[in-house]
Amino acid sequence: MHFAVPTKEMYAYASLASLGDDVYFEPSTNALEAHVAQLTGKEAGLFLPSGAMSNQIALRTHLKQPPYSVLMDIRSHINK
């Protein structure tokens, strides 16, 4: 299994980030979401701090009614 490990520089930069979120209208999170929305031409952006969270949000937006099933290869990222 492969894990992404941040470099010392990445960790140092991340440690300077604010700790708020968009629920409490934290300015830097809101700015990031607005910037990404503008870059992609979308109405809004949503910051998701992990790949697992992103996968769950994506699945749950598409699986609105039974059967709640997804076809995938056993090696797929979402299956791991």
Backbone bond lengths (Angstrom), bond angles and torsions (degrees), N, CA, C in turn:
res aa  C-N    CA-C-N  psi(-1)  N-CA   C-N-CA  omega(-1)  CA-C   N-CA-C  phi
1 M - - - 1.439 - - 1.522 108.61 -
2 H 1.304 116.55 140.81 1.461 122.02 -177.65 1.528 109.53 -105.86
3 F 1.296 116.26 133.73 1.462 121.71 176.52 1.524 108.99 -118.95
4 A 1.325 115.78 137.94 1.460 119.98 175.29 1.523 107.93 -83.44
5 V 1.297 116.71 125.49 1.461 121.68 -179.49 1.524 107.80 -117.31
6 P 1.337 117.32 126.27 1.463 119.08 -179.29 1.529 111.99 -68.96
7 T 1.321 114.73 149.25 1.456 119.44 174.25 1.524 108.44 -73.24
8 K 1.313 117.32 168.64 1.468 120.29 177.21 1.519 111.21 -59.54
9 E 1.338 116.62 -38.21 1.460 121.18 179.72 1.532 110.63 -66.37
10 M 1.332 116.70 -42.01 1.463 120.39 178.83 1.529 110.42 -63.44
11 Y 1.316 116.76 -43.66 1.457 121.07 -179.87 1.534 110.64 -63.47
12 A 1.323 116.72 -43.40 1.472 120.67 179.51 1.528 110.70 -61.69
13 Y 1.327 117.12 -42.34 1.468 121.08 179.51 1.526 110.62 -66.40
14 A 1.339 116.61 -43.45 1.458 120.77 179.98 1.529 111.68 -64.05
15 S 1.317 116.76 -32.95 1.462 119.77 -179.09 1.524 112.56 -67.88
16 L 1.323 117.32 -15.06 1.460 121.61 178.11 1.527 112.49 -88.47
17 A 1.324 117.01 -8.57 1.464 121.26 -176.36 1.519 111.28 -68.81
18 S 1.317 115.24 153.02 1.461 119.45 175.74 1.525 109.14 -72.20
19 L 1.313 116.92 162.38 1.452 121.57 -175.31 1.523 112.89 -108.90
20 G 1.302 118.29 10.03 1.460 121.25 -178.90 1.517 111.91 -81.49
21 D 1.330 115.44 -176.90 1.457 120.85 175.53 1.520 109.40 -144.56
22 D 1.329 116.93 175.65 1.457 119.01 -174.28 1.530 113.27 -74.82
23 V 1.320 118.80 -13.50 1.460 120.69 176.62 1.531 109.73 -64.41
24 Y 1.335 115.98 -36.81 1.455 121.00 -179.28 1.525 111.65 -101.65
25 F 1.330 116.36 17.42 1.470 122.93 176.46 1.519 112.55 56.47
26 E 1.322 115.80 47.08 1.464 121.75 178.02 1.527 107.99 -69.33
27 P 1.329 118.88 124.99 1.465 122.30 -171.26 1.531 116.00 -57.45
28 S 1.324 119.57 -43.58 1.458 118.54 -175.57 1.533 111.51 -73.40
29 T 1.329 117.80 -33.48 1.464 120.20 176.16 1.517 109.91 -67.24
30 N 1.314 117.22 -44.17 1.466 120.85 177.80 1.523 110.92 -61.82
31 A 1.332 117.31 -40.29 1.469 120.81 179.25 1.529 110.63 -64.59
32 L 1.332 117.18 -41.60 1.468 120.87 178.11 1.522 110.48 -62.62
33 E 1.328 117.69 -47.00 1.457 120.85 -179.97 1.526 111.36 -61.83
34 A 1.322 117.38 -42.74 1.468 120.99 178.96 1.527 110.94 -65.44
35 H 1.314 117.09 -40.50 1.469 121.42 179.81 1.524 110.98 -63.32
36 V 1.322 117.14 -45.90 1.463 120.80 179.95 1.530 110.53 -66.14
37 A 1.319 117.51 -39.51 1.467 120.42 176.93 1.527 110.26 -60.36
38 Q 1.316 116.41 -42.40 1.467 120.49 179.60 1.521 110.71 -66.63
39 L 1.316 117.44 -42.98 1.470 121.27 179.37 1.523 112.51 -61.18
40 T 1.320 116.39 -37.41 1.466 120.64 -175.89 1.524 113.30 -95.42
41 G 1.331 116.70 -2.62 1.460 120.15 179.48 1.518 113.30 71.85
42 K 1.318 116.98 26.60 1.464 121.64 -179.81 1.519 110.47 -102.17
43 E 1.334 115.20 163.64 1.459 121.32 -179.41 1.522 112.17 -67.49
44 A 1.335 115.98 -35.52 1.462 120.31 -177.44 1.524 109.53 -154.93
45 G 1.323 115.66 162.56 1.452 121.66 175.57 1.517 109.05 -119.62
46 L 1.320 116.35 161.91 1.454 121.01 178.26 1.515 108.42 -138.59
47 F 1.321 116.49 122.23 1.457 121.18 178.73 1.524 109.31 -82.66
48 L 1.324 116.15 123.33 1.462 122.30 175.49 1.528 106.92 -121.99
49 P 1.324 118.02 117.92 1.461 121.02 -171.09 1.528 116.57 -76.07
50 S 1.330 118.49 -4.80 1.462 117.71 179.72 1.520 110.84 -144.63
51 G 1.316 114.90 156.88 1.453 120.56 176.62 1.516 111.84 -65.42
52 A 1.327 116.85 -37.14 1.468 120.87 179.04 1.527 110.27 -62.98
53 M 1.325 116.65 -42.79 1.456 120.33 178.86 1.534 109.90 -64.80
54 S 1.324 116.57 -42.78 1.467 120.88 178.83 1.521 110.97 -60.34
55 N 1.332 117.08 -44.04 1.462 120.74 178.93 1.523 111.39 -62.08
56 Q 1.324 117.25 -43.43 1.461 120.10 -179.58 1.531 111.74 -64.77
57 I 1.320 117.18 -42.36 1.469 120.44 177.95 1.530 109.91 -62.07
58 A 1.332 116.80 -44.69 1.463 120.71 -179.88 1.529 110.92 -61.25
59 L 1.325 116.94 -46.75 1.468 120.08 179.37 1.521 111.52 -61.20
60 R 1.296 116.41 -46.66 1.461 120.12 -174.42 1.523 113.19 -70.85
61 T 1.318 118.47 -21.83 1.465 119.53 175.63 1.521 111.55 -77.46
62 H 1.326 116.96 -21.14 1.463 120.65 -179.42 1.525 112.98 -99.71
63 L 1.310 118.38 -23.72 1.463 121.88 -177.38 1.525 109.43 -99.15
64 K 1.328 115.62 74.95 1.460 120.34 -173.36 1.516 113.59 -89.13
65 Q 1.323 118.26 -19.07 1.458 121.03 -179.87 1.524 109.63 -149.25
66 P 1.322 117.36 157.91 1.478 119.79 -179.39 1.527 111.14 -59.30
67 P 1.296 119.66 151.51 1.460 125.75 0.25 1.521 110.80 -82.44
68 Y 1.305 117.42 135.88 1.454 123.17 -179.62 1.524 109.04 -84.25
69 S 1.314 116.27 77.96 1.459 120.93 -175.65 1.516 110.95 -132.57
70 V 1.324 115.10 149.37 1.450 121.98 176.21 1.520 107.54 -133.00
71 L 1.323 116.56 129.58 1.457 120.83 175.11 1.512 108.46 -90.22
72 M 1.338 116.50 130.23 1.455 120.11 -179.51 1.516 109.63 -155.96
73 D 1.288 115.23 160.16 1.453 121.94 173.68 1.521 108.75 -72.94
74 I 1.321 116.33 145.82 1.465 120.42 -179.07 1.524 112.38 -60.10
75 R 1.337 117.08 -23.00 1.477 121.01 -179.17 1.522 112.61 -90.19
76 S 1.322 117.77 -0.33 1.472 119.82 -174.58 1.525 111.39 -66.14
77 H 1.311 114.63 150.39 1.465 121.48 -177.82 1.526 111.64 -57.47
78 I 1.304 116.62 -43.50 1.465 120.20 -175.83 1.525 111.95 -68.08
79 N 1.318 117.50 -24.73 1.455 121.64 178.12 1.530 111.96 -78.02
80 K 1.309 117.11 -23.64 1.464 121.69 -178.96 1.498 108.94 -78.10
